[in-house]
Amino acid sequence: MAEKRALVMHPKDNVATAIEEIQSGDPVRIPQGGQSYILTATEAIPFGFKIALDEIPPGGLIIKYG
């Protein structure tokens, strides 16, 4: 299965942005800080939508662009 891609816009972000359509179960490569890691999508994510990098509790802040 080909890896999909998402980008982190700022080092302080807790979300990445999908730069292509992602389906549930797809591996997603996310470069960050000179490294990259792979997450598995738990649901479909449309192009341009956010992906949580860690669990964000209800009422928690979503940080994008620092």
CHARMM-style PDB file with segment names, atoms N, HN, CA, C and O in Angstrom:
ATOM      1  N   MET     1       0.856  -1.180   0.000  1.00  0.00      PROA
ATOM      2  CA  MET     1       0.000   0.000   0.000  1.00  0.00      PROA
ATOM      3  C   MET     1       0.900   1.241   0.000  1.00  0.00      PROA
ATOM      4  O   MET     1       1.822   1.340   0.810  1.00  0.00      PROA
ATOM      5  N   ALA     2       0.639   2.158  -0.882  1.00  0.00      PROA
ATOM      6  HN  ALA     2      -0.110   2.077  -1.540  1.00  0.00      PROA
ATOM      7  CA  ALA     2       1.444   3.381  -0.985  1.00  0.00      PROA
ATOM      8  C   ALA     2       1.152   4.313   0.179  1.00  0.00      PROA
ATOM      9  O   ALA     2       0.009   4.458   0.614  1.00  0.00      PROA
ATOM     10  N   GLU     3       2.200   4.933   0.667  1.00  0.00      PROA
ATOM     11  HN  GLU     3       3.128   4.815   0.314  1.00  0.00      PROA
ATOM     12  CA  GLU     3       2.039   5.904   1.755  1.00  0.00      PROA
ATOM     13  C   GLU     3       1.418   7.181   1.223  1.00  0.00      PROA
ATOM     14  O   GLU     3       1.750   7.629   0.125  1.00  0.00      PROA
ATOM     15  N   LYS     4       0.528   7.761   1.989  1.00  0.00      PROA
ATOM     16  HN  LYS     4       0.259   7.397   2.881  1.00  0.00      PROA
ATOM     17  CA  LYS     4      -0.042   9.066   1.694  1.00  0.00      PROA
ATOM     18  C   LYS     4       0.812  10.108   2.395  1.00  0.00      PROA
ATOM     19  O   LYS     4       1.699   9.758   3.174  1.00  0.00      PROA
ATOM     20  N   ARG     5       0.552  11.402   2.125  1.00  0.00      PROA
ATOM     21  HN  ARG     5      -0.169  11.686   1.493  1.00  0.00      PROA
ATOM     22  CA  ARG     5       1.404  12.440   2.695  1.00  0.00      PROA
ATOM     23  C   ARG     5       0.592  13.514   3.402  1.00  0.00      PROA
ATOM     24  O   ARG     5      -0.529  13.842   3.014  1.00  0.00      PROA
ATOM     25  N   ALA     6       1.206  14.052   4.463  1.00  0.00      PROA
ATOM     26  HN  ALA     6       2.117  13.785   4.779  1.00  0.00      PROA
ATOM     27  CA  ALA     6       0.638  15.181   5.201  1.00  0.00      PROA
ATOM     28  C   ALA     6       1.808  16.028   5.685  1.00  0.00      PROA
ATOM     29  O   ALA     6       2.909  15.517   5.887  1.00  0.00      PROA
ATOM     30  N   LEU     7       1.567  17.320   5.869  1.00  0.00      PROA
ATOM     31  HN  LEU     7       0.672  17.735   5.704  1.00  0.00      PROA
ATOM     32  CA  LEU     7       2.617  18.249   6.271  1.00  0.00      PROA
ATOM     33  C   LEU     7       2.282  18.941   7.584  1.00  0.00      PROA
ATOM     34  O   LEU     7       1.130  19.284   7.847  1.00  0.00      PROA
ATOM     35  N   VAL     8       3.308  19.138   8.399  1.00  0.00      PROA
ATOM     36  HN  VAL     8       4.244  18.859   8.185  1.00  0.00      PROA
ATOM     37  CA  VAL     8       3.185  19.943   9.610  1.00  0.00      PROA
ATOM     38  C   VAL     8       3.658  21.341   9.233  1.00  0.00      PROA
ATOM     39  O   VAL     8       4.760  21.502   8.709  1.00  0.00      PROA
ATOM     40  N   MET     9       2.838  22.347   9.494  1.00  0.00      PROA
ATOM     41  HN  MET     9       1.943  22.216   9.919  1.00  0.00      PROA
ATOM     42  CA  MET     9       3.143  23.706   9.061  1.00  0.00      PROA
ATOM     43  C   MET     9       4.108  24.439   9.997  1.00  0.00      PROA
ATOM     44  O   MET     9       4.837  25.325   9.553  1.00  0.00      PROA
ATOM     45  N   HSD    10       4.121  24.080  11.295  1.00  0.00      PROA
ATOM     46  HN  HSD    10       3.529  23.360  11.655  1.00  0.00      PROA
ATOM     47  CA  HSD    10       4.946  24.767  12.289  1.00  0.00      PROA
ATOM     48  C   HSD    10       5.365  23.742  13.347  1.00  0.00      PROA
ATOM     49  O   HSD    10       4.575  22.857  13.673  1.00  0.00      PROA
ATOM     50  N   PRO    11       6.570  23.833  13.886  1.00  0.00      PROA
ATOM     51  CA  PRO    11       7.040  22.850  14.871  1.00  0.00      PROA
ATOM     52  C   PRO    11       6.159  22.713  16.111  1.00  0.00      PROA
ATOM     53  O   PRO    11       6.168  21.658  16.747  1.00  0.00      PROA
ATOM     54  N   LYS    12       5.405  23.741  16.471  1.00  0.00      PROA
ATOM     55  HN  LYS    12       5.398  24.597  15.954  1.00  0.00      PROA
ATOM     56  CA  LYS    12       4.542  23.675  17.651  1.00  0.00      PROA
ATOM     57  C   LYS    12       3.168  23.059  17.358  1.00  0.00      PROA
ATOM     58  O   LYS    12       2.378  22.857  18.280  1.00  0.00      PROA
ATOM     59  N   ASP    13       2.879  22.765  16.105  1.00  0.00      PROA
ATOM     60  HN  ASP    13       3.521  22.929  15.356  1.00  0.00      PROA
ATOM     61  CA  ASP    13       1.561  22.231  15.728  1.00  0.00      PROA
ATOM     62  C   ASP    13       1.320  20.844  16.310  1.00  0.00      PROA
ATOM     63  O   ASP    13       2.248  20.047  16.448  1.00  0.00      PROA
ATOM     64  N   ASN    14       0.056  20.563  16.650  1.00  0.00      PROA
ATOM     65  HN  ASN    14      -0.698  21.210  16.538  1.00  0.00      PROA
ATOM     66  CA  ASN    14      -0.310  19.204  17.064  1.00  0.00      PROA
ATOM     67  C   ASN    14      -1.184  18.525  16.012  1.00  0.00      PROA
ATOM     68  O   ASN    14      -1.788  17.484  16.269  1.00  0.00      PROA
ATOM     69  N   VAL    15      -1.242  19.134  14.815  1.00  0.00      PROA
ATOM     70  HN  VAL    15      -0.751  19.980  14.606  1.00  0.00      PROA
ATOM     71  CA  VAL    15      -1.940  18.560  13.668  1.00  0.00      PROA
ATOM     72  C   VAL    15      -1.072  18.707  12.423  1.00  0.00      PROA
ATOM     73  O   VAL    15      -0.199  19.572  12.349  1.00  0.00      PROA
ATOM     74  N   ALA    16      -1.333  17.846  11.454  1.00  0.00      PROA
ATOM     75  HN  ALA    16      -2.042  17.143  11.514  1.00  0.00      PROA
ATOM     76  CA  ALA    16      -0.719  17.952  10.130  1.00  0.00      PROA
ATOM     77  C   ALA    16      -1.854  18.183   9.135  1.00  0.00      PROA
ATOM     78  O   ALA    16      -3.022  17.980   9.465  1.00  0.00      PROA
ATOM     79  N   THR    17      -1.514  18.604   7.931  1.00  0.00      PROA
ATOM     80  HN  THR    17      -0.565  18.770   7.663  1.00  0.00      PROA
ATOM     81  CA  THR    17      -2.505  18.851   6.890  1.00  0.00      PROA
ATOM     82  C   THR    17      -2.342  17.822   5.779  1.00  0.00      PROA
ATOM     83  O   THR    17      -1.249  17.651   5.240  1.00  0.00      PROA
ATOM     84  N   ALA    18      -3.424  17.142   5.440  1.00  0.00      PROA
ATOM     85  HN  ALA    18      -4.312  17.281   5.877  1.00  0.00      PROA
ATOM     86  CA  ALA    18      -3.400  16.145   4.366  1.00  0.00      PROA
ATOM     87  C   ALA    18      -3.175  16.845   3.030  1.00  0.00      PROA
ATOM     88  O   ALA    18      -3.898  17.784   2.696  1.00  0.00      PROA
ATOM     89  N   ILE    19      -2.184  16.401   2.267  1.00  0.00      PROA
ATOM     90  HN  ILE    19      -1.597  15.638   2.539  1.00  0.00      PROA
ATOM     91  CA  ILE    19      -1.938  17.012   0.958  1.00  0.00      PROA
ATOM     92  C   ILE    19      -2.418  16.107  -0.176  1.00  0.00      PROA
ATOM     93  O   ILE    19      -2.100  16.329  -1.344  1.00  0.00      PROA
ATOM     94  N   GLU    20      -3.184  15.089   0.193  1.00  0.00      PROA
ATOM     95  HN  GLU    20      -3.442  14.909   1.142  1.00  0.00      PROA
ATOM     96  CA  GLU    20      -3.878  14.243  -0.770  1.00  0.00      PROA
ATOM     97  C   GLU    20      -4.997  13.511  -0.030  1.00  0.00      PROA
ATOM     98  O   GLU    20      -5.011  13.474   1.200  1.00  0.00      PROA
ATOM     99  N   GLU    21      -5.926  12.934  -0.774  1.00  0.00      PROA
ATOM    100  HN  GLU    21      -5.915  12.964  -1.773  1.00  0.00      PROA
ATOM    101  CA  GLU    21      -7.023  12.177  -0.162  1.00  0.00      PROA
ATOM    102  C   GLU    21      -6.441  10.973   0.578  1.00  0.00      PROA
ATOM    103  O   GLU    21      -5.551  10.292   0.068  1.00  0.00      PROA
ATOM    104  N   ILE    22      -6.948  10.721   1.771  1.00  0.00      PROA
ATOM    105  HN  ILE    22      -7.671  11.274   2.185  1.00  0.00      PROA
ATOM    106  CA  ILE    22      -6.479   9.602   2.593  1.00  0.00      PROA
ATOM    107  C   ILE    22      -7.693   8.764   2.986  1.00  0.00      PROA
ATOM    108  O   ILE    22      -8.729   9.296   3.385  1.00  0.00      PROA
ATOM    109  N   GLN    23      -7.548   7.452   2.866  1.00  0.00      PROA
ATOM    110  HN  GLN    23      -6.707   7.020   2.541  1.00  0.00      PROA
ATOM    111  CA  GLN    23      -8.622   6.536   3.241  1.00  0.00      PROA
ATOM    112  C   GLN    23      -8.295   5.880   4.578  1.00  0.00      PROA
ATOM    113  O   GLN    23      -7.132   5.813   4.974  1.00  0.00      PROA
ATOM    114  N   SER    24      -9.312   5.402   5.264  1.00  0.00      PROA
ATOM    115  HN  SER    24     -10.257   5.455   4.942  1.00  0.00      PROA
ATOM    116  CA  SER    24      -9.112   4.690   6.517  1.00  0.00      PROA
ATOM    117  C   SER    24      -8.157   3.519   6.290  1.00  0.00      PROA
ATOM    118  O   SER    24      -8.315   2.756   5.337  1.00  0.00      PROA
ATOM    119  N   GLY    25      -7.168   3.385   7.170  1.00  0.00      PROA
ATOM    120  HN  GLY    25      -7.040   4.005   7.944  1.00  0.00      PROA
ATOM    121  CA  GLY    25      -6.193   2.309   7.060  1.00  0.00      PROA
ATOM    122  C   GLY    25      -4.947   2.665   6.272  1.00  0.00      PROA
ATOM    123  O   GLY    25      -3.964   1.926   6.306  1.00  0.00      PROA
ATOM    124  N   ASP    26      -4.972   3.800   5.553  1.00  0.00      PROA
ATOM    125  HN  ASP    26      -5.771   4.401   5.525  1.00  0.00      PROA
ATOM    126  CA  ASP    26      -3.794   4.215   4.784  1.00  0.00      PROA
ATOM    127  C   ASP    26      -2.654   4.613   5.712  1.00  0.00      PROA
ATOM    128  O   ASP    26      -2.891   5.277   6.720  1.00  0.00      PROA
ATOM    129  N   PRO    27      -1.408   4.217   5.391  1.00  0.00      PROA
ATOM    130  CA  PRO    27      -0.265   4.759   6.109  1.00  0.00      PROA
ATOM    131  C   PRO    27      -0.015   6.186   5.633  1.00  0.00      PROA
ATOM    132  O   PRO    27      -0.111   6.465   4.437  1.00  0.00      PROA
ATOM    133  N   VAL    28       0.302   7.084   6.550  1.00  0.00      PROA
ATOM    134  HN  VAL    28       0.380   6.858   7.520  1.00  0.00      PROA
ATOM    135  CA  VAL    28       0.506   8.497   6.217  1.00  0.00      PROA
ATOM    136  C   VAL    28       1.889   8.910   6.704  1.00  0.00      PROA
ATOM    137  O   VAL    28       2.180   8.839   7.898  1.00  0.00      PROA
ATOM    138  N   ARG    29       2.746   9.346   5.769  1.00  0.00      PROA
ATOM    139  HN  ARG    29       2.509   9.404   4.799  1.00  0.00      PROA
ATOM    140  CA  ARG    29       4.093   9.812   6.129  1.00  0.00      PROA
ATOM    141  C   ARG    29       4.026  11.295   6.452  1.00  0.00      PROA
ATOM    142  O   ARG    29       3.476  12.087   5.687  1.00  0.00      PROA
ATOM    143  N   ILE    30       4.599  11.665   7.612  1.00  0.00      PROA
ATOM    144  HN  ILE    30       5.045  11.022   8.235  1.00  0.00      PROA
ATOM    145  CA  ILE    30       4.584  13.052   8.061  1.00  0.00      PROA
ATOM    146  C   ILE    30       6.013  13.465   8.404  1.00  0.00      PROA
ATOM    147  O   ILE    30       6.563  13.021   9.412  1.00  0.00      PROA
ATOM    148  N   PRO    31       6.623  14.322   7.563  1.00  0.00      PROA
ATOM    149  CA  PRO    31       7.959  14.819   7.896  1.00  0.00      PROA
ATOM    150  C   PRO    31       7.859  15.898   8.975  1.00  0.00      PROA
ATOM    151  O   PRO    31       6.971  16.749   8.944  1.00  0.00      PROA
ATOM    152  N   GLN    32       8.795  15.841   9.932  1.00  0.00      PROA
ATOM    153  HN  GLN    32       9.517  15.149   9.957  1.00  0.00      PROA
ATOM    154  CA  GLN    32       8.782  16.845  10.994  1.00  0.00      PROA
ATOM    155  C   GLN    32      10.168  16.905  11.637  1.00  0.00      PROA
ATOM    156  O   GLN    32      10.706  15.884  12.065  1.00  0.00      PROA
ATOM    157  N   GLY    33      10.734  18.093  11.699  1.00  0.00      PROA
ATOM    158  HN  GLY    33      10.297  18.922  11.351  1.00  0.00      PROA
ATOM    159  CA  GLY    33      12.006  18.308  12.366  1.00  0.00      PROA
ATOM    160  C   GLY    33      13.161  17.506  11.785  1.00  0.00      PROA
ATOM    161  O   GLY    33      13.992  17.001  12.540  1.00  0.00      PROA
ATOM    162  N   GLY    34      13.235  17.378  10.467  1.00  0.00      PROA
ATOM    163  HN  GLY    34      12.560  17.789   9.855  1.00  0.00      PROA
ATOM    164  CA  GLY    34      14.318  16.658   9.833  1.00  0.00      PROA
ATOM    165  C   GLY    34      14.132  15.145   9.836  1.00  0.00      PROA
ATOM    166  O   GLY    34      14.968  14.420   9.298  1.00  0.00      PROA
ATOM    167  N   GLN    35      13.064  14.669  10.426  1.00  0.00      PROA
ATOM    168  HN  GLN    35      12.384  15.259  10.864  1.00  0.00      PROA
ATOM    169  CA  GLN    35      12.736  13.244  10.443  1.00  0.00      PROA
ATOM    170  C   GLN    35      11.340  13.081   9.870  1.00  0.00      PROA
ATOM    171  O   GLN    35      10.655  14.064   9.588  1.00  0.00      PROA
ATOM    172  N   SER    36      10.931  11.861   9.702  1.00  0.00      PROA
ATOM    173  HN  SER    36      11.487  11.062   9.931  1.00  0.00      PROA
ATOM    174  CA  SER    36       9.532  11.635   9.326  1.00  0.00      PROA
ATOM    175  C   SER    36       9.049  10.397  10.064  1.00  0.00      PROA
ATOM    176  O   SER    36       9.837   9.525  10.429  1.00  0.00      PROA
ATOM    177  N   TYR    37       7.760  10.337  10.272  1.00  0.00      PROA
ATOM    178  HN  TYR    37       7.120  11.045   9.975  1.00  0.00      PROA
ATOM    179  CA  TYR    37       7.182   9.165  10.896  1.00  0.00      PROA
ATOM    180  C   TYR    37       5.894   8.826  10.189  1.00  0.00      PROA
ATOM    181  O   TYR    37       5.359   9.631   9.426  1.00  0.00      PROA
ATOM    182  N   ILE    38       5.398   7.632  10.446  1.00  0.00      PROA
ATOM    183  HN  ILE    38       5.832   6.979  11.066  1.00  0.00      PROA
ATOM    184  CA  ILE    38       4.218   7.135   9.746  1.00  0.00      PROA
ATOM    185  C   ILE    38       3.106   6.861  10.750  1.00  0.00      PROA
ATOM    186  O   ILE    38       3.305   6.174  11.752  1.00  0.00      PROA
ATOM    187  N   LEU    39       1.946   7.408  10.462  1.00  0.00      PROA
ATOM    188  HN  LEU    39       1.785   7.966   9.648  1.00  0.00      PROA
ATOM    189  CA  LEU    39       0.723   7.134  11.217  1.00  0.00      PROA
ATOM    190  C   LEU    39      -0.206   6.320  10.335  1.00  0.00      PROA
ATOM    191  O   LEU    39      -0.055   6.323   9.113  1.00  0.00      PROA
ATOM    192  N   THR    40      -1.150   5.633  10.922  1.00  0.00      PROA
ATOM    193  HN  THR    40      -1.273   5.630  11.914  1.00  0.00      PROA
ATOM    194  CA  THR    40      -2.185   4.938  10.162  1.00  0.00      PROA
ATOM    195  C   THR    40      -3.495   5.694  10.354  1.00  0.00      PROA
ATOM    196  O   THR    40      -3.931   5.911  11.485  1.00  0.00      PROA
ATOM    197  N   ALA    41      -4.115   6.089   9.259  1.00  0.00      PROA
ATOM    198  HN  ALA    41      -3.760   5.912   8.340  1.00  0.00      PROA
ATOM    199  CA  ALA    41      -5.380   6.830   9.327  1.00  0.00      PROA
ATOM    200  C   ALA    41      -6.476   5.922   9.886  1.00  0.00      PROA
ATOM    201  O   ALA    41      -6.620   4.776   9.459  1.00  0.00      PROA
ATOM    202  N   THR    42      -7.238   6.437  10.836  1.00  0.00      PROA
ATOM    203  HN  THR    42      -7.121   7.368  11.183  1.00  0.00      PROA
ATOM    204  CA  THR    42      -8.334   5.657  11.419  1.00  0.00      PROA
ATOM    205  C   THR    42      -9.670   5.960  10.752  1.00  0.00      PROA
ATOM    206  O   THR    42     -10.670   5.291  11.012  1.00  0.00      PROA
ATOM    207  N   GLU    43      -9.677   6.985   9.882  1.00  0.00      PROA
ATOM    208  HN  GLU    43      -8.864   7.528   9.671  1.00  0.00      PROA
ATOM    209  CA  GLU    43     -10.876   7.313   9.107  1.00  0.00      PROA
ATOM    210  C   GLU    43     -10.435   8.070   7.858  1.00  0.00      PROA
ATOM    211  O   GLU    43      -9.286   8.499   7.758  1.00  0.00      PROA
ATOM    212  N   ALA    44     -11.351   8.231   6.912  1.00  0.00      PROA
ATOM    213  HN  ALA    44     -12.285   7.883   6.993  1.00  0.00      PROA
ATOM    214  CA  ALA    44     -11.032   8.963   5.685  1.00  0.00      PROA
ATOM    215  C   ALA    44     -10.769  10.432   6.013  1.00  0.00      PROA
ATOM    216  O   ALA    44     -11.450  11.031   6.845  1.00  0.00      PROA
ATOM    217  N   ILE    45      -9.759  11.001   5.336  1.00  0.00      PROA
ATOM    218  HN  ILE    45      -9.206  10.515   4.660  1.00  0.00      PROA
ATOM    219  CA  ILE    45      -9.395  12.404   5.548  1.00  0.00      PROA
ATOM    220  C   ILE    45      -9.317  13.072   4.182  1.00  0.00      PROA
ATOM    221  O   ILE    45      -8.463  12.698   3.378  1.00  0.00      PROA
ATOM    222  N   PRO    46     -10.171  14.042   3.892  1.00  0.00      PROA
ATOM    223  CA  PRO    46     -10.130  14.728   2.600  1.00  0.00      PROA
ATOM    224  C   PRO    46      -8.885  15.604   2.455  1.00  0.00      PROA
ATOM    225  O   PRO    46      -8.276  16.000   3.449  1.00  0.00      PROA
ATOM    226  N   PHE    47      -8.519  15.896   1.227  1.00  0.00      PROA
ATOM    227  HN  PHE    47      -9.013  15.574   0.420  1.00  0.00      PROA
ATOM    228  CA  PHE    47      -7.410  16.801   0.928  1.00  0.00      PROA
ATOM    229  C   PHE    47      -7.603  18.111   1.691  1.00  0.00      PROA
ATOM    230  O   PHE    47      -8.700  18.669   1.699  1.00  0.00      PROA
ATOM    231  N   GLY    48      -6.541  18.602   2.332  1.00  0.00      PROA
ATOM    232  HN  GLY    48      -5.650  18.149   2.326  1.00  0.00      PROA
ATOM    233  CA  GLY    48      -6.581  19.889   3.025  1.00  0.00      PROA
ATOM    234  C   GLY    48      -7.089  19.834   4.456  1.00  0.00      PROA
ATOM    235  O   GLY    48      -7.027  20.837   5.168  1.00  0.00      PROA
ATOM    236  N   PHE    49      -7.592  18.678   4.895  1.00  0.00      PROA
ATOM    237  HN  PHE    49      -7.642  17.864   4.318  1.00  0.00      PROA
ATOM    238  CA  PHE    49      -8.105  18.572   6.260  1.00  0.00      PROA
ATOM    239  C   PHE    49      -6.973  18.243   7.221  1.00  0.00      PROA
ATOM    240  O   PHE    49      -5.898  17.812   6.804  1.00  0.00      PROA
ATOM    241  N   LYS    50      -7.219  18.449   8.506  1.00  0.00      PROA
ATOM    242  HN  LYS    50      -8.092  18.799   8.845  1.00  0.00      PROA
ATOM    243  CA  LYS    50      -6.207  18.240   9.543  1.00  0.00      PROA
ATOM    244  C   LYS    50      -6.210  16.793  10.036  1.00  0.00      PROA
ATOM    245  O   LYS    50      -7.229  16.103  10.029  1.00  0.00      PROA
ATOM    246  N   ILE    51      -5.010  16.366  10.467  1.00  0.00      PROA
ATOM    247  HN  ILE    51      -4.182  16.926  10.472  1.00  0.00      PROA
ATOM    248  CA  ILE    51      -4.804  15.054  11.073  1.00  0.00      PROA
ATOM    249  C   ILE    51      -4.164  15.293  12.434  1.00  0.00      PROA
ATOM    250  O   ILE    51      -3.127  15.952  12.515  1.00  0.00      PROA
ATOM    251  N   ALA    52      -4.753  14.777  13.495  1.00  0.00      PROA
ATOM    252  HN  ALA    52      -5.596  14.242  13.429  1.00  0.00      PROA
ATOM    253  CA  ALA    52      -4.161  14.920  14.828  1.00  0.00      PROA
ATOM    254  C   ALA    52      -2.893  14.081  14.908  1.00  0.00      PROA
ATOM    255  O   ALA    52      -2.884  12.919  14.502  1.00  0.00      PROA
ATOM    256  N   LEU    53      -1.825  14.671  15.432  1.00  0.00      PROA
ATOM    257  HN  LEU    53      -1.832  15.615  15.762  1.00  0.00      PROA
ATOM    258  CA  LEU    53      -0.560  13.953  15.591  1.00  0.00      PROA
ATOM    259  C   LEU    53      -0.537  13.133  16.868  1.00  0.00      PROA
ATOM    260  O   LEU    53       0.168  12.127  16.952  1.00  0.00      PROA
ATOM    261  N   ASP    54      -1.301  13.554  17.853  1.00  0.00      PROA
ATOM    262  HN  ASP    54      -1.873  14.371  17.784  1.00  0.00      PROA
ATOM    263  CA  ASP    54      -1.503  12.845  19.119  1.00  0.00      PROA
ATOM    264  C   ASP    54      -2.966  12.985  19.477  1.00  0.00      PROA
ATOM    265  O   ASP    54      -3.688  13.764  18.856  1.00  0.00      PROA
ATOM    266  N   GLU    55      -3.406  12.244  20.466  1.00  0.00      PROA
ATOM    267  HN  GLU    55      -2.819  11.611  20.971  1.00  0.00      PROA
ATOM    268  CA  GLU    55      -4.792  12.378  20.900  1.00  0.00      PROA
ATOM    269  C   GLU    55      -5.014  13.783  21.454  1.00  0.00      PROA
ATOM    270  O   GLU    55      -4.225  14.272  22.263  1.00  0.00      PROA
ATOM    271  N   ILE    56      -6.094  14.426  21.011  1.00  0.00      PROA
ATOM    272  HN  ILE    56      -6.735  14.029  20.354  1.00  0.00      PROA
ATOM    273  CA  ILE    56      -6.469  15.756  21.495  1.00  0.00      PROA
ATOM    274  C   ILE    56      -7.757  15.566  22.293  1.00  0.00      PROA
ATOM    275  O   ILE    56      -8.774  15.163  21.729  1.00  0.00      PROA
ATOM    276  N   PRO    57      -7.730  15.849  23.587  1.00  0.00      PROA
ATOM    277  CA  PRO    57      -8.922  15.610  24.407  1.00  0.00      PROA
ATOM    278  C   PRO    57     -10.056  16.571  24.037  1.00  0.00      PROA
ATOM    279  O   PRO    57      -9.809  17.634  23.467  1.00  0.00      PROA
ATOM    280  N   PRO    58     -11.305  16.196  24.362  1.00  0.00      PROA
ATOM    281  CA  PRO    58     -12.418  17.111  24.121  1.00  0.00      PROA
ATOM    282  C   PRO    58     -12.133  18.464  24.766  1.00  0.00      PROA
ATOM    283  O   PRO    58     -11.763  18.532  25.938  1.00  0.00      PROA
ATOM    284  N   GLY    59     -12.304  19.517  24.014  1.00  0.00      PROA
ATOM    285  HN  GLY    59     -12.605  19.462  23.062  1.00  0.00      PROA
ATOM    286  CA  GLY    59     -12.050  20.863  24.508  1.00  0.00      PROA
ATOM    287  C   GLY    59     -10.585  21.265  24.414  1.00  0.00      PROA
ATOM    288  O   GLY    59     -10.238  22.407  24.716  1.00  0.00      PROA
ATOM    289  N   GLY    60      -9.714  20.333  23.995  1.00  0.00      PROA
ATOM    290  HN  GLY    60      -9.996  19.405  23.750  1.00  0.00      PROA
ATOM    291  CA  GLY    60      -8.290  20.634  23.871  1.00  0.00      PROA
ATOM    292  C   GLY    60      -8.023  21.549  22.686  1.00  0.00      PROA
ATOM    293  O   GLY    60      -8.831  21.635  21.762  1.00  0.00      PROA
ATOM    294  N   LEU    61      -6.891  22.226  22.720  1.00  0.00      PROA
ATOM    295  HN  LEU    61      -6.235  22.156  23.471  1.00  0.00      PROA
ATOM    296  CA  LEU    61      -6.532  23.148  21.650  1.00  0.00      PROA
ATOM    297  C   LEU    61      -5.998  22.403  20.439  1.00  0.00      PROA
ATOM    298  O   LEU    61      -5.219  21.458  20.565  1.00  0.00      PROA
ATOM    299  N   ILE    62      -6.428  22.841  19.270  1.00  0.00      PROA
ATOM    300  HN  ILE    62      -7.061  23.609  19.168  1.00  0.00      PROA
ATOM    301  CA  ILE    62      -5.882  22.379  18.000  1.00  0.00      PROA
ATOM    302  C   ILE    62      -4.935  23.487  17.550  1.00  0.00      PROA
ATOM    303  O   ILE    62      -5.342  24.634  17.364  1.00  0.00      PROA
ATOM    304  N   ILE    63      -3.669  23.126  17.378  1.00  0.00      PROA
ATOM    305  HN  ILE    63      -3.338  22.194  17.529  1.00  0.00      PROA
ATOM    306  CA  ILE    63      -2.667  24.132  17.045  1.00  0.00      PROA
ATOM    307  C   ILE    63      -2.163  23.904  15.624  1.00  0.00      PROA
ATOM    308  O   ILE    63      -1.598  22.855  15.315  1.00  0.00      PROA
ATOM    309  N   LYS    64      -2.374  24.897  14.768  1.00  0.00      PROA
ATOM    310  HN  LYS    64      -2.833  25.749  15.019  1.00  0.00      PROA
ATOM    311  CA  LYS    64      -1.910  24.879  13.382  1.00  0.00      PROA
ATOM    312  C   LYS    64      -1.284  26.239  13.098  1.00  0.00      PROA
ATOM    313  O   LYS    64      -1.834  27.260  13.509  1.00  0.00      PROA
ATOM    314  N   TYR    65      -0.174  26.277  12.421  1.00  0.00      PROA
ATOM    315  HN  TYR    65       0.272  25.447  12.087  1.00  0.00      PROA
ATOM    316  CA  TYR    65       0.599  27.498  12.137  1.00  0.00      PROA
ATOM    317  C   TYR    65       1.186  28.091  13.420  1.00  0.00      PROA
ATOM    318  O   TYR    65       1.398  29.300  13.517  1.00  0.00      PROA
ATOM    319  N   GLY    66       1.448  27.215  14.413  1.00  0.00      PROA
ATOM    320  HN  GLY    66       1.276  26.233  14.335  1.00  0.00      PROA
ATOM    321  CA  GLY    66       2.075  27.670  15.644  1.00  0.00      PROA
ATOM    322  C   GLY    66       1.120  28.420  16.518  1.00  0.00      PROA
ATOM    323  OT1 GLY    66       1.497  28.872  17.599  1.00  0.00      PROA
TER     324      GLY     66
END
